[in-house]
Amino acid sequence: MALKKSPEKSDEALVEALSSKTDEVRVKARHSLVTKGKAAVPSLVEALKNRDELVRWEAAKALGEIGAPEAAPFLVKALEDEEFDVRWLAAMGLITMNIKGLKPLLHALMEQEDSVWLREGAHHVIHDLNKGELRRYLTPVLRVLEDSKPGAEVPQAAFHALEMLEKEKKIPDLWKH
């Protein structure tokens, strides 16, 4: 008798399992979504909008583990989630993406200078990426983010960093903004 291959669960069923109160079910669902890679990104992006904190947490963690650059704008948005743990995982995902997550992050800093949570998350990401060749571009942004009253300096520093990165073709043009 031949063994039947178990049918692969749909992304929607796996995302639904992310809301389980059982840790094992959630972790297994997240791992299955991560295994699907980029194909799971749209479902996980939708899950970031869920009212359930556990679902958003698992979605942010999975997107960070997948590391697909197309998820970067959504992780940037998750830096403003009401739950600290979701914001933290979004920042960690952007750090994992390295330079591939910088463009949407710098754009957000240019457009949303009043968001304290965005600035805090951006600081975490930029602080971790501010080494090697990127230091030259990111140090000025980091300095203004560390200023007690960053104000209008943040968008200007973000714009200048993005302009230099694009001019010197250091940043991939993965997004049309």
Contact map, one row per residue, 1 for C-alpha under 8 A:
111000000000000000000000000000000000000000000000000000000000000000000000000000000000000000000000000000000000000000000000000000000000000000000000000000000000000000000000000000000
111100000000000000000000000000000000000000000000000000000000000000000000000000000000000000000000000000000000000000000000000000000000000000000000000000000000000000000000000000000
111110000000000000000000000000000000000000000000000000000000000000000000000000000000000000000000000000000000000000000000000000000000000000000000000000000000000000000000000000000
011111000000000000000000000000000000000000000000000000000000000000000000000000000000000000000000000000000000000000000000000000000000000000000000000000000000000000000000000000000
001111100000000000000000000000000000000000000000000000000000000000000000000000000000000000000000000000000000000000000000000000000000000000000000000000000000000000000000000000000
000111110000000000000000000000000000000000000000000000000000000000000000000000000000000000000000000000000000000000000000000000000000000000000000000000000000000000000000000000000
000011111000000000000000000000000000000000000000000000000000000000000000000000000000000000000000000000000000000000000000000000000000000000000000000000000000000000000000000000000
000001111100000000000000000000000000000000000000000000000000000000000000000000000000000000000000000000000000000000000000000000000000000000000000000000000000000000000000000000000
000000111110110000000000000000000000000000000000000000000000000000000000000000000000000000000000000000000000000000000000000000000000000000000000000000000000000000000000000000000
000000011111110000000000000000000000000000000000000000000000000000000000000000000000000000000000000000000000000000000000000000000000000000000000000000000000000000000000000000000
000000001111111000000000000000001000000100100000000000000000000000000000000000000000000000000000000000000000000000000000000000000000000000000000000000000000000000000000000000000
000000000111111100000000000000000000000000100000000000000000000000000000000000000000000000000000000000000000000000000000000000000000000000000000000000000000000000000000000000000
000000001111111110000000000000000000000000000000000000000000000000000000000000000000000000000000000000000000000000000000000000000000000000000000000000000000000000000000000000000
000000001111111111000000000011011000000000000000000000000000000000000000000000000000000000000000000000000000000000000000000000000000000000000000000000000000000000000000000000000
000000000011111111100000000011000000000000110010000000100000000000000000000000000000000000000000000000000000000000000000000000000000000000000000000000000000000000000000000000000
000000000001111111110000000000000000000000000000000000000000000000000000000000000000000000000000000000000000000000000000000000000000000000000000000000000000000000000000000000000
000000000000111111110000110010000000000000000000000000000000000000000000000000000000000000000000000000000000000000000000000000000000000000000000000000000000000000000000000000000
000000000000011111110000111011000000000000000000000001100110000000000000000000000000000000000000000000000000000000000000000000000000000000000000000000000000000000000000000000000
000000000000001111111000010000000000000000000000000101100000000000000000000000000000000000000000000000000000000000000000000000000000000000000000000000000000000000000000000000000
000000000000000111111110110000000000000000000000000000000000000000000000000000000000000000000000000000000000000000000000000000000000000000000000000000000000000000000000000000000
000000000000000000111110010000000000000000000000000000000000000000000000000000000000000000000000000000000000000000000000000000000000000000000000000000000000000000000000000000000
000000000000000000011111110000000000000000000000000000000000000000000000000000000000000000000000000000000000000000000000000000000000000000000000000000000000000000000000000000000
000000000000000000011111111000000000000000000000000000000000000000000000000000000000000000000000000000000000000000000000000000000000000000000000000000000000000000000000000000000
000000000000000000000111111100000000000000000000000000000000000000000000000000000000000000000000000000000000000000000000000000000000000000000000000000000000000000000000000000000
000000000000000011010111111110000000000000000000000000000000000000000000000000000000000000000000000000000000000000000000000000000000000000000000000000000000000000000000000000000
000000000000000011111111111111000000000000000000000000000100000000000000000000000000000000000000000000000000000000000000000000000000000000000000000000000000000000000000000000000
000000000000000001000011111111100000000000000000000000000000000000000000000000000000000000000000000000000000000000000000000000000000000000000000000000000000000000000000000000000
000000000000000000000001111111110000000000000000000000000000000000000000000000000000000000000000000000000000000000000000000000000000000000000000000000000000000000000000000000000
000000000000011011000000111111111000000000000000000000000000000000000000000000000000000000000000000000000000000000000000000000000000000000000000000000000000000000000000000000000
000000000000011001000000011111111100000000000000000000000110010000000000000000000000000000000000000000000000000000000000000000000000000000000000000000000000000000000000000000000
000000000000000000000000001111111110000000000000000000000000010000000000000000000000000000000000000000000000000000000000000000000000000000000000000000000000000000000000000000000
000000000000010000000000000111111111000000000000000000000000000000000000000000000000000000000000000000000000000000000000000000000000000000000000000000000000000000000000000000000
000000000010010000000000000011111111100100000000000000000000010000000000000000000000000000000000000000000000000000000000000000000000000000000000000000000000000000000000000000000
000000000000000000000000000001111111100100000000000000000000011011000000000000000000000000000000000000000000000000000000000000000000000000000000000000000000000000000000000000000
000000000000000000000000000000111111100000000000000000000000000000000000000000000000000000000000000000000000000000000000000000000000000000000000000000000000000000000000000000000
000000000000000000000000000000011111111100000000000000000000000000000000000000000000000000000000000000000000000000000000000000000000000000000000000000000000000000000000000000000
000000000000000000000000000000001111111110000000000000000000000001010000000000000000000000000000000000000000000000000000000000000000000000000000000000000000000000000000000000000
000000000000000000000000000000000001111110000000000000000000000001010000000000000000000000000000000000000000000000000000000000000000000000000000000000000000000000000000000000000
000000000000000000000000000000000001111111000000000000000000000000000000000000000000000000000000000000000000000000000000000000000000000000000000000000000000000000000000000000000
000000000010000000000000000000001101111111110000000000000000000000000000000000000000000000000000000000000000000000000000000000000000000000000000000000000000000000000000000000000
000000000000000000000000000000000000111111111000000000000000001000010010000000000000000000000000000000000000000000000000000000000000000000000000000000000000000000000000000000000
000000000000000000000000000000000000001111111100000000000000000000000000000000000000000000000000000000000000000000000000000000000000000000000000000000000000000000000000000000000
000000000011001000000000000000000000000111111110000000000000000000000000000000000000000000000000000000000000000000000000000000000000000000000000000000000000000000000000000000000
000000000000001000000000000000000000000111111111000000000011011000000000000000000000000000000000000000000000000000000000000000000000000000000000000000000000000000000000000000000
000000000000000000000000000000000000000011111111100000000010000000000010010000000000000000000000000000000000000000000000000000000000000000000000000000000000000000000000000000000
000000000000000000000000000000000000000001111111110000000000000000000000000000000000000000000000000000000000000000000000000000000000000000000000000000000000000000000000000000000
000000000000001000000000000000000000000000111111110000110010000000000000000000000000000000000000000000000000000000000000000000000000000000000000000000000000000000000000000000000
000000000000000000000000000000000000000000011111110000111011000000000000010001000000000000000000000000000000000000000000000000000000000000000000000000000000000000000000000000000
000000000000000000000000000000000000000000001111111000010000000000000000000000000000000000000000000000000000000000000000000000000000000000000000000000000000000000000000000000000
000000000000000000000000000000000000000000000111111110110000000000000000000000000000000000000000000000000000000000000000000000000000000000000000000000000000000000000000000000000
000000000000000000000000000000000000000000000000111110110000000000000000000000000000000000000000000000000000000000000000000000000000000000000000000000000000000000000000000000000
000000000000000000100000000000000000000000000000011111110000000000000000000000000000000000000000000000000000000000000000000000000000000000000000000000000000000000000000000000000
000000000000000000000000000000000000000000000000011111111000000000000000000000000010010000000000000000000000000000000000000000000000000000000000000000000000000000000000000000000
000000000000000001100000000000000000000000000000000111111100000000000000000000000000000000000000000000000000000000000000000000000000000000000000000000000000000000000000000000000
000000000000001001100000000000000000000000000011011111111110000000000000000000000000000000000000000000000000000000000000000000000000000000000000000000000000000000000000000000000
000000000000000000000000000000000000000000000011111111111111000000000000000000000000010000000000000000000000000000000000000000000000000000000000000000000000000000000000000000000
000000000000000000000000000000000000000000000001000011111111100000000000000000000000110010000000000000000000000000000000000000000000000000000000000000000000000000000000000000000
000000000000000001000000010001000000000000000000000001111111110000000000000000000000000000000000000000000000000000000000000000000000000000000000000000000000000000000000000000000
000000000000000001000000000001000000000000011011000000111111111000000000000000000000000000000000000000000000000000000000000000000000000000000000000000000000000000000000000000000
000000000000000000000000000000000000000000010001000000011111111100000000001001000000010011001000000000000000000000000000000000000000000000000000000000000000000000000000000000000
000000000000000000000000000000000000000000000000000000001111111110000000000000000000000011001000000000000000000000000000000000000000000000000000000000000000000000000000000000000
000000000000000000000000000001101100000000010000000000000111111111000000000000000000000000000000000000000000000000000000000000000000000000000000000000000000000000000000000000000
000000000000000000000000000000000100000010010000000000000011111111110010001000000000000000001000000000000000000000000000000000000000000000000000000000000000000000000000000000000
000000000000000000000000000000000000000000000000000000000001111111110000000000000000000011011101100000000000000000000000000000000000000000000000000000000000000000000000000000000
000000000000000000000000000000000100000000000000000000000000111111100000000000000000000000001001000000000000000000000000000000000000000000000000000000000000000000000000000000000
000000000000000000000000000000000100110000000000000000000000011111110000000000000000000000000000000000000000000000000000000000000000000000000000000000000000000000000000000000000
000000000000000000000000000000000000000000000000000000000000001111111010000000000000000000001101100000000000000000000000000000000000000000000000000000000000000000000000000000000
000000000000000000000000000000000000110010000000000000000000001101111111000000000000000000000000100000000000000000000000000000000000000000000000000000000000000000000000000000000
000000000000000000000000000000000000000000000000000000000000000000111111000000000000000000000000100110000000000000000000000000000000000000000000000000000000000000000000000001000
000000000000000000000000000000000000000000000000000000000000000000011111100000000000000000000000000000000000000000000000000000000000000000000000000000000000000000000000000001100
000000000000000000000000000000000000000010001000000000000000001000111111111000000000000000000000000000000000000000000000000000000000000000000000000000000000000000000000000000000
000000000000000000000000000000000000000000000000000000000000000000011111111100000000000000000100100110011000000000000000000000000000000000000000000000000000000000000000000000000
000000000000000000000000000000000000000000000000000000000000000000000111111110000000000000000000000010011000000000000000000000000000000000000000000000000000000000000000000000000
000000000000000000000000000000000000000000001001000000000000000000000011111111000000000000000000000000000000000000000000000000000000000000000000000000000000000000000000000000000
000000000000000000000000000000000000000000000000000000000001001000000011111111100000000001101100000000000000000000000000000000000000000000000000000000000000000000000000000000000
000000000000000000000000000000000000000000000000000000000000000000000001111111110000000001100100000000011001000000000100000000000000000000000000000000000000000000000000000000000
000000000000000000000000000000000000000000000000000000000000000000000000111111111000000000000000000000000000000000000000000000000000000000000000000000000000000000000000000000000
000000000000000000000000000000000000000000000001000000000001000000000000011111111000011001000000000000000000000000000000000000000000000000000000000000000000000000000000000000000
000000000000000000000000000000000000000000000000000000000000000000000000001111111000011101100000000000000000000000001100110000000000000000000000000000000000000000000000000000000
000000000000000000000000000000000000000000000000000000000000000000000000000111111100001000000000000000000000000000101100000000000000000000000000000000000000000000000000000000000
000000000000000000000000000000000000000000000000000000000000000000000000000011111111011000000000000000000000000000000000000000000000000000000000000000000000000000000000000000000
000000000000000000000000000000000000000000000000000000000000000000000000000000011111011000000000000000000000000000000000000000000000000000000000000000000000000000000000000000000
000000000000000000000000000000000000000000000000000010000000000000000000000000001111111000000000000000000000000000000000000000000000000000000000000000000000000000000000000000000
000000000000000000000000000000000000000000000000000000000000000000000000000000001111111100000000000000000000000000000000000000000000000000000000000000000000000000000000000000000
000000000000000000000000000000000000000000000000000000001000000000000000000000000011111110000000000000000000000000000000000000000000000000000000000000000000000000000000000000000
000000000000000000000000000000000000000000000000000010011001000000000000000001101111111111000000000000000000000000000000000000000000000000000000000000000000000000000000000000000
000000000000000000000000000000000000000000000000000000000000000000000000000001111111111111100000000000000000000000000000100000000000000000000000000000000000000000000000000000000
000000000000000000000000000000000000000000000000000000000000000000000000000000100001111111110000000000000000000000000000100000000000000000000000000000000000000000000000000000000
000000000000000000000000000000000000000000000000000000001001100100000000000000000000111111111000000000000000000000000000000000000000000000000000000000000000000000000000000000000
000000000000000000000000000000000000000000000000000000000001100100000000001101100000011111111100000000000000000000000000000000000000000000000000000000000000000000000000000000000
000000000000000000000000000000000000000000000000000000000000000000000000001100100000001111111110000000000000000000000000110110000000000000000000000000000000000000000000000000000
000000000000000000000000000000000000000000000000000000000000000100000000000000000000000111111111000000000000000000000000000010000000000000000000000000000000000000000000000000000
000000000000000000000000000000000000000000000000000000000001101110100000001000000000000011111111100000000000000000000000000000000000000000000000000000000000000000000000000000000
000000000000000000000000000000000000000000000000000000000000000100100001001100000000000001111111110011000000000000000000000010000000000000000000000000000000000000000000000000000
000000000000000000000000000000000000000000000000000000000000000000000000000000000000000000111111110010000000000000000000000010011000000000000000000000000000000000000000000000000
000000000000000000000000000000000000000000000000000000000000000110100000000000000000000000011111110000000000000000000000000000000000000000000000000000000000000000000000000000000
000000000000000000000000000000000000000000000000000000000000000100111001000000000000000000001111111110000000000000000000000000000000000000000000000000000000000000000000000000000
000000000000000000000000000000000000000000000000000000000000000000000000000000000000000000000111111111000000000000000000000000001000000000000000000000000000000000000000000000000
000000000000000000000000000000000000000000000000000000000000000000000000000000000000000000000000111111100000000000000000000000001000000000000000000000000000000000000000001100000
000000000000000000000000000000000000000000000000000000000000000000001001000000000000000000000000111111100000000000000000000000000000000000000000000000000000000000000000001101000
000000000000000000000000000000000000000000000000000000000000000000001001100000000000000000000110111111111000000000000000000000000000000000000000000000000000000000000000000000000
000000000000000000000000000000000000000000000000000000000000000000000000000000000000000000000100011111111100000000000000000000000000000000000000000000000000000000000000001000000
000000000000000000000000000000000000000000000000000000000000000000000000000000000000000000000000001111111110000000000000000000000000000000000000000000000000000001000000001000000
000000000000000000000000000000000000000000000000000000000000000000000001100100000000000000000000000011111111000000000000000000000000000000000000000000000000000000000000000000000
000000000000000000000000000000000000000000000000000000000000000000000001100100000000000000000000000011111111100000000000010000000000000000000000000000000000000000000000000000000
000000000000000000000000000000000000000000000000000000000000000000000000000000000000000000000000000001111111110000000000000000000000000000000000000000000000011011000000000000000
000000000000000000000000000000000000000000000000000000000000000000000000000000000000000000000000000000111111111000000000000000000000000000000000000000000000011000000000000000000
000000000000000000000000000000000000000000000000000000000000000000000000000100000000000000000000000000011111111110000100000000000000000000000000000000000000000000000000000000000
000000000000000000000000000000000000000000000000000000000000000000000000000000000000000000000000000000001111111110000110010000000000000000000000000000000110010000000000000000000
000000000000000000000000000000000000000000000000000000000000000000000000000000000000000000000000000000000111111110000000000000000000000000000000000000000111011000000000000000000
000000000000000000000000000000000000000000000000000000000000000000000000000000000000000000000000000000000011111110000000000000000000000000000000000000000010000000000000000000000
000000000000000000000000000000000000000000000000000000000000000000000000000000000000000000000000000000000001111111100100000000000000000000000000000000000000000000000000000000000
000000000000000000000000000000000000000000000000000000000000000000000000000000000000000000000000000000000001111111100010000000000000000000000000000000110110000000000000000000000
000000000000000000000000000000000000000000000000000000000000000000000000000000000000000000000000000000000000000111110000000000000000000000000000000000100000000000000000000000000
000000000000000000000000000000000000000000000000000000000000000000000000000000010000000000000000000000000000000111111110000000000000000000000000000000000000000000000000000000000
000000000000000000000000000000000000000000000000000000000000000000000000000000000000000000000000000000000000000001111111000000000000000000000000000000000000000000000000000000000
000000000000000000000000000000000000000000000000000000000000000000000000000000110000000000000000000000000000000000111111100000000000000000000000000000000000000000000000000000000
000000000000000000000000000000000000000000000000000000000000000000000000000100110000000000000000000000000001100100111111110000000000000000000000000000000000000000000000000000000
000000000000000000000000000000000000000000000000000000000000000000000000000000000000000000000000000000000000100010111111111000000000000000000000100000000000000000000000000000000
000000000000000000000000000000000000000000000000000000000000000000000000000000000000000000000000000000000000000000011111111100000000000000000000100000000000000000000000000000000
000000000000000000000000000000000000000000000000000000000000000000000000000000100000001100100000000000000000000000001111111110000000000000000000000000000000000000000000000000000
000000000000000000000000000000000000000000000000000000000000000000000000000000100000000000100000000000001000100000000111111111000000000000000000000000000000000000000000000000000
000000000000000000000000000000000000000000000000000000000000000000000000000000000000000000000000000000000000000000000011111111100000000000000100110000000000000000000000000000000
000000000000000000000000000000000000000000000000000000000000000000000000000000000000000000100000000000000000000000000001111111110000000000000000000000000000000000000000000000000
000000000000000000000000000000000000000000000000000000000000000000000000000000000000000000110110000000000000000000000000111111111000000000000000000000000000000000000000000000000
000000000000000000000000000000000000000000000000000000000000000000000000000000000000000000000000000000000000000000000000011111111100000001001100000000000000000000000000000000000
000000000000000000000000000000000000000000000000000000000000000000000000000000000000000000000000000000000000000000000000001111111100000000000100000000000000000000000000000000000
000000000000000000000000000000000000000000000000000000000000000000000000000000000000000000000010000000000000000000000000000111111110000000000000000000000000000000000000000000000
000000000000000000000000000000000000000000000000000000000000000000000000000000000000000000000010011000000000000000000000000011111110011001000000000000000000000000000000000000000
000000000000000000000000000000000000000000000000000000000000000000000000000000000000000000000000000000000000000000000000000001111111011001100000000000000000000000000000000000000
000000000000000000000000000000000000000000000000000000000000000000000000000000000000000000000000000000000000000000000000000000011111111000000000000000000000000000000000000000000
000000000000000000000000000000000000000000000000000000000000000000000000000000000000000000000000000000000000000000000000000000000111111000000000000000000000000000000000000000000
000000000000000000000000000000000000000000000000000000000000000000000000000000000000000000000000000000000000000000000000000000000011111110000000000000000000000000000000000000000
000000000000000000000000000000000000000000000000000000000000000000000000000000000000000000000000000000000000000000000000000000001111111111000000000000000000000000000000000000000
000000000000000000000000000000000000000000000000000000000000000000000000000000000000000000000000000000000000000000000000000000001111111111100000000000000000000000000000000000000
000000000000000000000000000000000000000000000000000000000000000000000000000000000000000000000000000000000000000000000000000000000000111111100000000000000000000000000000000000000
000000000000000000000000000000000000000000000000000000000000000000000000000000000000000000000000000000000000000000000000000000000000111111111000000000000000000010011000000000000
000000000000000000000000000000000000000000000000000000000000000000000000000000000000000000000000000000000000000000000000000001001100011111111100000000000000000010000000000000000
000000000000000000000000000000000000000000000000000000000000000000000000000000000000000000000000000000000000000000000000000000000100001111111110000000000000000000000000000000000
000000000000000000000000000000000000000000000000000000000000000000000000000000000000000000000000000000000000000000000000000000000000000011111111000000000000100010000000000000000
000000000000000000000000000000000000000000000000000000000000000000000000000000000000000000000000000000000000000000000000000001000000000011111111100000000100110010000000000000000
000000000000000000000000000000000000000000000000000000000000000000000000000000000000000000000000000000000000000000000000001001100000000001111111110000000000000000000000000000000
000000000000000000000000000000000000000000000000000000000000000000000000000000000000000000000000000000000000000000000000000000000000000000111111111000000000000000000000000000000
000000000000000000000000000000000000000000000000000000000000000000000000000000000000000000000000000000000000000000000000000000000000000000011111111001001100100000000000000000000
000000000000000000000000000000000000000000000000000000000000000000000000000000000000000000000000000000000000000000000011001000000000000000001111111101000100000000000000000000000
000000000000000000000000000000000000000000000000000000000000000000000000000000000000000000000000000000000000000000000000001000000000000000000111111101000000000000000000000000000
000000000000000000000000000000000000000000000000000000000000000000000000000000000000000000000000000000000000000000000000000000000000000000000011111111000000000000000000000000000
000000000000000000000000000000000000000000000000000000000000000000000000000000000000000000000000000000000000000000000000000000000000000000000000111111000000000000000000000000000
000000000000000000000000000000000000000000000000000000000000000000000000000000000000000000000000000000000000000000000000000000000000000000000000001111100000000000000000000000000
000000000000000000000000000000000000000000000000000000000000000000000000000000000000000000000000000000000000000000000000000000000000000000000001111111111100000000000000000000000
000000000000000000000000000000000000000000000000000000000000000000000000000000000000000000000000000000000000000011000000000000000000000000000000000011111100000000000000000000000
000000000000000000000000000000000000000000000000000000000000000000000000000000000000000000000000000000000000000010000000000000000000000000000000000001111111000000000000000000000
000000000000000000000000000000000000000000000000000000000000000000000000000000000000000000000000000000000000000000000000000000000000000000000001000001111111100000000000000000000
000000000000000000000000000000000000000000000000000000000000000000000000000000000000000000000000000000000000110010000000000000000000000000001001100001111111110000000000000000000
000000000000000000000000000000000000000000000000000000000000000000000000000000000000000000000000000000000000111010000000000000000000000000000000000000011111111000000000000000000
000000000000000000000000000000000000000000000000000000000000000000000000000000000000000000000000000000000000010000000000000000000000000000000000000000011111111100000000000000000
000000000000000000000000000000000000000000000000000000000000000000000000000000000000000000000000000000000000000000000000000000000000000000011001000000001111111110000000000000000
000000000000000000000000000000000000000000000000000000000000000000000000000000000000000000000000000000000110110000000000000000000000000000001000000000000111111111000000000000000
000000000000000000000000000000000000000000000000000000000000000000000000000000000000000000000000000000000110010000000000000000000000000000000000000000000011111111100000000000000
000000000000000000000000000000000000000000000000000000000000000000000000000000000000000000000000000000000000000000000000000000000000000000000000000000000001111111110000000000000
000000000000000000000000000000000000000000000000000000000000000000000000000000000000000000000000000000000100000000000000000000000000000011011000000000000000111111111000000000000
000000000000000000000000000000000000000000000000000000000000000000000000000000000000000000000000000000100100000000000000000000000000000000000000000000000000011111111100000000000
000000000000000000000000000000000000000000000000000000000000000000000000000000000000000000000000000000000000000000000000000000000000000000000000000000000000001111111110000000000
000000000000000000000000000000000000000000000000000000000000000000000000000000000000000000000000000000000000000000000000000000000000000010000000000000000000000111111111000000000
000000000000000000000000000000000000000000000000000000000000000000000000000000000000000000000000000000000000000000000000000000000000000010000000000000000000000011111111111000000
000000000000000000000000000000000000000000000000000000000000000000000000000000000000000000000000000000000000000000000000000000000000000000000000000000000000000001111111111100000
000000000000000000000000000000000000000000000000000000000000000000000000000000000000000000000000000000000000000000000000000000000000000000000000000000000000000000111111110000000
000000000000000000000000000000000000000000000000000000000000000000000000000000000000000000000000000000000000000000000000000000000000000000000000000000000000000000011111110000000
000000000000000000000000000000000000000000000000000000000000000000000000000000000000000000000000000000000000000000000000000000000000000000000000000000000000000000001111111100000
000000000000000000000000000000000000000000000000000000000000000000000000000000000000000000000000000000000000000000000000000000000000000000000000000000000000000000001111111100000
000000000000000000000000000000000000000000000000000000000000000000000000000000000000000000000000001101100000000000000000000000000000000000000000000000000000000000001100111110000
000000000000000000000000000000000000000000000000000000000000000000000000000000000000000000000000001100000000000000000000000000000000000000000000000000000000000000000100111111000
000000000000000000000000000000000000000000000000000000000000000000000000000000000000000000000000000000000000000000000000000000000000000000000000000000000000000000000000001111110
000000000000000000000000000000000000000000000000000000000000000000001100000000000000000000000000000100000000000000000000000000000000000000000000000000000000000000000000000111110
000000000000000000000000000000000000000000000000000000000000000000000100000000000000000000000000000000000000000000000000000000000000000000000000000000000000000000000000000011111
000000000000000000000000000000000000000000000000000000000000000000000000000000000000000000000000000000000000000000000000000000000000000000000000000000000000000000000000000011111
000000000000000000000000000000000000000000000000000000000000000000000000000000000000000000000000000000000000000000000000000000000000000000000000000000000000000000000000000000111
